């Protein structure tokens, strides 16, 4: 429950991003190279010019620890890191959440269809899953991103513009389908031979009804257990793709893009990379523990084991 | 030691003969191992194929051409001097023929003497290995057309003719070329043994004639240069002897780690850009180890003149007026590391005359953006509200510039977005018209010091190739009148380079006015060296002269 509360808190904070931006009177998506900030009554530039020695380079201001006033400092374009962190979190949660929903829906549909109908349907769907499974996840995601990110998708009825958040959502959703669809298929194969399903078939119950009324409820536990884990995995994948510049596109932010921005400032302003890194670590940790908790709560074998201890 | 004495005597003799004074070779600094670092290797080691500054810098003390750029600090390095040829020949046959007398006694690092056959074979090899500049720089040699069509059977018959008895090589051109010696001075035209492989030698070193030779090369690990035991100085200005006994070039360390290694005295220099967050530190704590030198290079913003909205001249000019170049200089690291520009030719380059129409108070220098005028021009162009995508590299600076430009374009009334794509594909991507790139951020570094290398290459009609990854005229700009003028300037250069440069200055202004690209800034090069490294010399053509520095 504590993990669920922490996750909800993170989500609420991210949802408050527009409010924070309005409160801080800052634009997290525009370069503010000439901006100034008041600290202890003194006006200082957000990008501090080196004046000593050879006067090389500019250093963005560090954390002021004053809410609404460059709380976590600025990045290499003078943008408020706190504002970007909240917006980045919003995008990261949105992408991982939407990708999880799409993955679960498609994987469930494929797993149910392949496992229940068997024969040629199962063969074709399983081979497609095998092909997807054959690629290392990140390799497939990176390949798809590189191909699609600059041009977008134009399939006639489906048009996704380059730079749209739907691109990373679709890419992440697609690469993880086999990881859910295969265990679902296996479970459905077993359920298909169970007595209550055979009885329903014998009674002439329509197939779609059997699938929805008899089989789907029996695999729902698996789906519920997988959901927080997929959310965590998708968040990591989104961050990795954005870190490699093939996920969320600038000036939009995600925790991955902020880490990339902070990579060049690790030496002088480590907070730029540290803050989103900690945010990812905390969110993923919370989701994993939540996933374990859900499994323990829903898996009867797990309960027996716990009871035996 | 004896070898050094001979080299020193030869150098002294040449110095006396030529009447030029060169820095005295300081024998007490000879020896030691110089340690260089780079995040990654620079690709093939084949000098006829490699097209990277990283290795062009190393080819200077390892290979020689018929002529070369003078091994001297500063702009003197732009001067062409005789190298394997005894002297720079006068043109014959109305500028279409050159007869080079080959020096005797020059030996490759494997001990064989360089002869006429090696020179002839090397020119054939440029085409046999499909050198990246074979179709551009060397296409004017008689017989080059056949070689380009069938590289494997290249003979350059009638184009490069050797005379063993006279010790000469005659090169015939299809038409006069004022920049022919510049092209011969590039690594793609160095002389290799006649039996050098007729394909990319990859990581296998090919013997050269310079004071150093490549001993080993593992692109995943290191490149090692040691002294060429057969080298004797024949021309101090073309190929002087070096100081370190060995140059160890290690790959794989990150830029951050490399800077620390240099600070700790564990390495002498790094090839890569210094990370932005270390600039302030090294500029204060290690300022004696930092060398900042202006480059003849250009950061610019090509705008596609064949696609909306930049097929409209006013829209292009609006962008040029609106850009705050000072902000971009800030992103690049400050005024010590870059200077704002509006025009094409960089300062100090042949044909450069200061000019900036796209600024408040137009004149010779950029002073501030003129947003009011820019907005007015956008209104007049009728392009307001159109979508614009900026293609940047996924490196920090290029991406930051992209984000900045996006806000400028948004302020101008466009719907702008920025797409950073992998640095190693961005340059070819933005060249290909199939990708319909409207605007991109890129850089151009000179191949050799000639105005045409910027103006004709980047904005000549002949540099535009529809649907090709090699269409370096990224803007797709083709103005027939200006193109003819460029050709006239090229022709004029054969007879009168000074007059040609005046003409190039006019062309520079005309191209700048039409704004097929917005000039952003001229970068400066920053070399960070170890405390022990002495005699740092920066050559305008090939940058830091590695082996002219000492480490002990």
HADDOCK unambig.tbl for C-alpha pairs under 7 A between the chains (distance, minus, plus):
assign (segid A and resid 30 and name CA) (segid B and resid 407 and name CA) 6.16 0.50 0.50
assign (segid A and resid 31 and name CA) (segid B and resid 403 and name CA) 6.97 0.50 0.50
assign (segid A and resid 31 and name CA) (segid B and resid 404 and name CA) 5.63 0.50 0.50
assign (segid A and resid 33 and name CA) (segid B and resid 327 and name CA) 6.66 0.50 0.50
assign (segid A and resid 50 and name CA) (segid B and resid 280 and name CA) 5.91 0.50 0.50
assign (segid A and resid 52 and name CA) (segid B and resid 284 and name CA) 5.93 0.50 0.50
assign (segid A and resid 53 and name CA) (segid B and resid 283 and name CA) 5.44 0.50 0.50
assign (segid A and resid 53 and name CA) (segid B and resid 284 and name CA) 4.28 0.50 0.50
assign (segid A and resid 53 and name CA) (segid B and resid 287 and name CA) 6.40 0.50 0.50
assign (segid A and resid 54 and name CA) (segid B and resid 283 and name CA) 4.84 0.50 0.50
assign (segid A and resid 54 and name CA) (segid B and resid 284 and name CA) 6.36 0.50 0.50
assign (segid A and resid 54 and name CA) (segid B and resid 287 and name CA) 6.44 0.50 0.50
assign (segid A and resid 55 and name CA) (segid B and resid 280 and name CA) 6.78 0.50 0.50
assign (segid A and resid 55 and name CA) (segid B and resid 283 and name CA) 6.29 0.50 0.50
assign (segid A and resid 56 and name CA) (segid B and resid 279 and name CA) 5.42 0.50 0.50
assign (segid A and resid 56 and name CA) (segid B and resid 280 and name CA) 5.14 0.50 0.50
assign (segid A and resid 56 and name CA) (segid B and resid 283 and name CA) 5.59 0.50 0.50
assign (segid A and resid 56 and name CA) (segid B and resid 333 and name CA) 6.37 0.50 0.50
assign (segid A and resid 56 and name CA) (segid B and resid 334 and name CA) 6.45 0.50 0.50
assign (segid A and resid 56 and name CA) (segid B and resid 336 and name CA) 6.36 0.50 0.50
assign (segid A and resid 57 and name CA) (segid B and resid 276 and name CA) 6.61 0.50 0.50
assign (segid A and resid 57 and name CA) (segid B and resid 279 and name CA) 5.44 0.50 0.50
assign (segid A and resid 57 and name CA) (segid B and resid 280 and name CA) 5.55 0.50 0.50
assign (segid A and resid 57 and name CA) (segid B and resid 333 and name CA) 4.11 0.50 0.50
assign (segid A and resid 57 and name CA) (segid B and resid 334 and name CA) 5.40 0.50 0.50
assign (segid A and resid 58 and name CA) (segid B and resid 333 and name CA) 6.19 0.50 0.50
assign (segid A and resid 58 and name CA) (segid B and resid 334 and name CA) 6.93 0.50 0.50
assign (segid A and resid 59 and name CA) (segid B and resid 277 and name CA) 6.97 0.50 0.50
assign (segid A and resid 77 and name CA) (segid B and resid 400 and name CA) 6.89 0.50 0.50
assign (segid A and resid 150 and name CA) (segid B and resid 419 and name CA) 6.61 0.50 0.50
assign (segid A and resid 245 and name CA) (segid B and resid 394 and name CA) 6.48 0.50 0.50
assign (segid A and resid 245 and name CA) (segid B and resid 420 and name CA) 6.79 0.50 0.50
assign (segid A and resid 249 and name CA) (segid B and resid 419 and name CA) 6.60 0.50 0.50
assign (segid A and resid 250 and name CA) (segid B and resid 403 and name CA) 6.76 0.50 0.50
assign (segid A and resid 250 and name CA) (segid B and resid 418 and name CA) 6.41 0.50 0.50
assign (segid A and resid 251 and name CA) (segid B and resid 403 and name CA) 6.07 0.50 0.50
assign (segid A and resid 264 and name CA) (segid B and resid 275 and name CA) 6.46 0.50 0.50
assign (segid A and resid 264 and name CA) (segid B and resid 276 and name CA) 6.49 0.50 0.50
assign (segid A and resid 264 and name CA) (segid B and resid 277 and name CA) 6.33 0.50 0.50
assign (segid A and resid 265 and name CA) (segid B and resid 277 and name CA) 5.25 0.50 0.50
assign (segid A and resid 267 and name CA) (segid B and resid 277 and name CA) 6.07 0.50 0.50
assign (segid A and resid 268 and name CA) (segid B and resid 277 and name CA) 5.80 0.50 0.50
